Amino acid sequence: MTVSVRPDPFTLIAYDAKEIGSIVEDVAAVLGISPGVDIDIEVDEELFAPLTGHTTDLVDGRVKLWISGGNLEDSKRPRTFSPEQARRDFSVMLLRAADRLSEDYAGAPPDGEMTRGERAAWDVYAVGRAGRLGLPVRRQAQLYEFRLQHGFTDVADAAFERLWDAEHVTWAGIREICKETGAADRGDSKIPIDLLRQK
């Protein structure tokens, strides 16, 4: 497995590309990502809280991860790298990468073409699994984000619970959840973080 991190070196923040690459390699091994899959990581060192977010895509068999610098910072020490935060976020991203590498997600569009409802549902499925791996996750924050896209209803809450506890969900299952909650009827909408990337 080849893991590449950009920028290298960082010039605006005191992050270390080798440290980030090492964390990603370790997480990938724990999650069982095939050693034959290469991973490219782009950290946007200009974007900091509240402009945070990340995307996971698959291009020509390579995993492409994009993440804002703010996702990796220590909440108590701004612009200081947090290995724990990095491990948590990269675990969620690589869980989604593992999904994309499976046939079950062959029909999933790139993150930038996904609706907010689809992305919110997939995130719940990924973060729920990360929590079961022992990583610190914020269930209530994830529920709120899901409700913003799927509605503050009993139907949406039941869908959240199924996604959070699920051992296996396909892309077709994600889309079915969106139909069930009505999120699919909202039409296409850009993921906010994708708009930030076009700055």
C-alpha positions as CSV (number, residue, x, y, z in Angstrom):
1,M,0.0,0.0,0.0
2,T,1.2,3.5,-0.9
3,V,-0.1,6.4,1.2
4,S,0.7,9.9,-0.1
5,V,-0.1,13.1,1.8
6,R,-0.3,16.6,0.4
7,P,0.9,19.1,1.1
8,D,4.4,17.9,2.1
9,P,5.6,19.9,3.8
10,F,2.8,21.9,5.3
11,T,3.5,25.6,5.2
12,L,0.5,27.2,7.0
13,I,0.1,24.8,9.9
14,A,2.4,22.6,11.9
15,Y,1.2,19.3,10.7
16,D,3.5,16.5,9.6
17,A,2.7,14.6,6.4
18,K,4.6,11.5,7.6
19,E,2.7,11.3,10.9
20,I,-0.6,11.6,9.0
21,G,0.4,8.9,6.5
22,S,1.4,6.6,9.4
23,I,-2.0,7.0,11.1
24,V,-3.8,6.3,7.8
25,E,-1.6,3.2,7.2
26,D,-2.4,1.9,10.7
27,V,-6.1,2.6,10.4
28,A,-6.3,0.9,7.0
29,A,-4.6,-2.2,8.4
30,V,-7.0,-2.4,11.3
31,L,-10.0,-2.0,9.0
32,G,-8.7,-4.6,6.6
33,I,-8.2,-2.4,3.6
34,S,-6.4,-4.4,0.9
35,P,-2.6,-3.7,0.9
36,G,-2.9,-3.4,-2.9
37,V,-5.0,-0.3,-2.7
38,D,-3.2,3.1,-2.8
39,I,-4.4,6.0,-0.8
40,D,-4.0,9.7,-1.7
41,I,-4.7,12.3,1.0
42,E,-5.2,16.0,0.5
43,V,-5.3,18.2,3.6
44,D,-6.6,21.7,3.0
45,E,-4.5,23.7,5.4
46,E,-6.5,26.9,4.6
47,L,-9.8,25.6,6.0
48,F,-10.3,25.7,9.7
49,A,-13.3,25.6,12.0
50,P,-16.1,26.1,11.3
51,L,-15.2,25.2,7.7
52,T,-14.7,21.5,8.3
53,G,-15.5,18.4,6.4
54,H,-14.1,15.5,4.4
55,T,-14.8,13.5,1.3
56,T,-13.9,9.9,0.2
57,D,-13.8,8.9,-3.4
58,L,-12.4,6.1,-5.6
59,V,-10.6,7.1,-8.8
60,D,-9.1,4.5,-11.1
61,G,-8.8,2.1,-8.1
62,R,-7.1,4.6,-5.9
63,V,-8.7,5.9,-2.7
64,K,-8.8,9.7,-2.7
65,L,-9.4,11.4,0.6
66,W,-9.9,15.1,1.1
67,I,-10.1,16.7,4.5
68,S,-10.0,20.2,5.9
69,G,-7.2,21.1,8.3
70,G,-9.8,21.9,11.0
71,N,-10.9,18.3,11.2
72,L,-7.5,17.3,12.4
73,E,-6.8,20.0,15.0
74,D,-6.9,19.7,18.8
75,S,-10.1,21.3,20.0
76,K,-8.3,22.8,23.0
77,R,-5.3,24.0,21.0
78,P,-6.2,25.6,17.7
79,R,-4.1,24.7,14.7
80,T,-2.3,22.0,16.7
81,F,-2.5,18.5,15.3
82,S,-4.6,15.9,17.2
83,P,-3.6,12.3,16.5
84,E,-6.8,11.1,18.3
85,Q,-9.0,13.3,16.1
86,A,-7.1,12.3,13.0
87,R,-7.6,8.6,13.8
88,R,-11.3,9.0,14.3
89,D,-11.9,11.0,11.1
90,F,-9.7,8.8,9.0
91,S,-11.4,5.7,10.4
92,V,-14.8,7.0,9.2
93,M,-13.3,8.0,5.8
94,L,-11.7,4.6,5.3
95,L,-14.8,2.8,6.4
96,R,-16.6,4.6,3.5
97,A,-13.6,3.8,1.3
98,A,-14.0,0.1,2.1
99,D,-17.6,0.4,1.1
100,R,-16.7,2.1,-2.2
101,L,-14.2,-0.8,-2.9
102,S,-17.0,-3.3,-2.6
103,E,-19.5,-4.3,-5.3
104,D,-22.3,-3.1,-3.0
105,Y,-21.3,0.5,-3.6
106,A,-20.4,0.2,-7.3
107,G,-23.3,2.5,-8.2
108,A,-22.5,5.2,-5.6
109,P,-21.7,8.6,-7.2
110,P,-18.7,10.7,-6.2
111,D,-19.2,12.6,-2.9
112,G,-19.5,15.8,-4.8
113,E,-22.5,14.5,-6.8
114,M,-24.3,13.0,-3.8
115,T,-27.4,14.5,-2.2
116,R,-27.1,15.7,1.3
117,G,-29.6,13.1,2.4
118,E,-27.5,10.3,0.9
119,R,-24.3,11.6,2.4
120,A,-25.9,12.0,5.8
121,A,-27.3,8.4,5.8
122,W,-23.9,7.0,4.7
123,D,-22.1,9.0,7.4
124,V,-24.4,7.5,10.1
125,Y,-23.6,4.0,8.9
126,A,-19.9,4.7,8.9
127,V,-19.8,6.6,12.3
128,G,-21.9,3.9,13.9
129,R,-19.3,1.3,12.9
130,A,-16.5,3.5,14.1
131,G,-18.1,3.7,17.5
132,R,-18.3,-0.1,17.7
133,L,-14.5,-0.2,16.9
134,G,-14.0,1.8,20.2
135,L,-13.5,5.2,18.7
136,P,-15.0,8.2,20.4
137,V,-18.0,9.3,18.4
138,R,-20.8,11.9,19.1
139,R,-24.1,10.1,18.6
140,Q,-26.3,13.0,19.3
141,A,-24.5,15.3,16.9
142,Q,-24.8,12.7,14.2
143,L,-28.5,12.3,14.9
144,Y,-29.0,16.0,14.6
145,E,-27.1,16.2,11.3
146,F,-29.2,13.3,10.0
147,R,-32.5,14.9,11.1
148,L,-31.5,18.1,9.3
149,Q,-31.6,16.2,6.0
150,H,-34.2,13.5,6.8
151,G,-36.6,15.3,9.0
152,F,-37.4,15.5,12.7
153,T,-39.9,12.6,12.6
154,D,-40.3,9.2,14.1
155,V,-39.7,7.7,10.7
156,A,-36.4,9.5,10.4
157,D,-35.3,8.5,13.9
158,A,-36.1,4.9,13.3
159,A,-34.1,5.0,10.1
160,F,-31.2,6.5,12.0
161,E,-31.3,3.7,14.5
162,R,-31.2,1.1,11.8
163,L,-28.2,2.7,10.1
164,W,-26.3,3.3,13.4
165,D,-26.6,-0.3,14.5
166,A,-26.3,-1.9,11.0
167,E,-23.6,-4.5,10.3
168,H,-24.1,-4.2,6.6
169,V,-25.9,-1.7,4.4
170,T,-25.6,-1.5,0.6
171,W,-25.8,1.7,-1.6
172,A,-29.3,0.5,-2.6
173,G,-30.1,0.4,1.1
174,I,-28.9,4.0,1.6
175,R,-31.1,5.1,-1.2
176,E,-34.1,3.2,0.2
177,I,-33.6,5.0,3.5
178,C,-33.7,8.3,1.6
179,K,-37.0,7.4,-0.1
180,E,-38.4,6.2,3.2
181,T,-37.7,9.4,5.0
182,G,-38.6,11.7,2.1
183,A,-35.0,13.0,1.7
184,A,-35.0,11.6,-1.8
185,D,-37.8,14.0,-2.8
186,R,-35.7,17.1,-1.9
187,G,-33.8,16.8,-5.2
188,D,-30.1,17.2,-5.8
189,S,-28.1,19.5,-3.6
190,K,-24.4,20.0,-3.3
191,I,-22.6,18.9,-0.2
192,P,-21.5,22.2,1.5
193,I,-17.9,21.1,1.8
194,D,-17.7,20.4,-1.9
195,L,-18.6,24.1,-2.5
196,L,-15.8,25.1,-0.2
197,R,-13.3,23.1,-2.3
198,Q,-14.0,25.4,-5.2
199,K,-12.9,28.5,-3.3
